[in-house]
């Protein structure tokens, strides 16, 4: 009976779960999320969309996207796709929309699972309804808060508290990093009229910014700090063994980038070379921010000082760091606006043995899908200029990223690195 059920599932594929993640790096909390998601949804397959070598919170990924793919597949992912760099490095809103568009284009994903700090999904859904529908009263409150000179996230939080008029229920909800992304996923589902059913998995033990170990759990923030200080005895407690082995392999090879400061000279050089008008064309730059960035670049020689000079009540550190990434990677407002109107390609980074069936099913459900299995072939054959420019940004992002390596800073890895397959995981011992 069991063997018959497996064959039936392989054909029918009735329940495919989607997960959007950074896996920077993949830790026990991520494994808990996958297991709990399967338990709550009875999923047959898992499709993960991951950010590449630069991430949404304005920083670098500590290891490259192919290594993160191996980590995900080793712990249960069946298909891993890349969220194009232009979305992966953008605001939470664009990040979420880009990923939901990809899931919708596949035609096979039923459910979206994501972590939350809130007690229930209904609380977040109520907020998502407000930020999606933007009632006049809420917009007035939001503008009033923005006029006080606070950051947009803070202004939005204050306006929501007043509009929803239930401080006990909604207080501190927008302080949770997972909650913020969850609201954007819910909003994107509404905006795009996506058929995805959302499922919230309560984050356990530690929160995103916590720097402590609780049992065998630690946040990605804490783990990255442990990595930077070489606390390997602690790291092995809080990430799966395969993640640890893969991480160790990359460190031995010198193939890792701890943070954005690895590119501080390049960033400051680029900003000094740019005119104020050119800086103004970078996404997230408005209201004279270009002048503050230019002045800081002219008087600093490291990223930390530059960010500290520019950040303020209105402009958060994360937002400033995203702007620095845009400058580094050559992403401007026009490219970002075009991306918002575009359904991205589906770039396959890797798949499990079972994941092969998913690829066939995707092609069957959506024959016109822009599927990228070979970067070279796609770049040579696509007639879609927008998607070509988007993929060129991914290629360039990898070329820049490897400059941060201790050694072997090869370029064009998007052309030479193959899709991760089950055979690649046999090397992980």
Order of alpha helices (4+ residues) and beta strands (2+ residues): alpha-beta-alpha-beta-beta-beta-alpha-beta-alpha-alpha-beta-alpha-alpha-alpha-alpha-alpha-beta-alpha-alpha-alpha-alpha-alpha-alpha-alpha-alpha-alpha-beta-alpha-beta-alpha-alpha-alpha-alpha
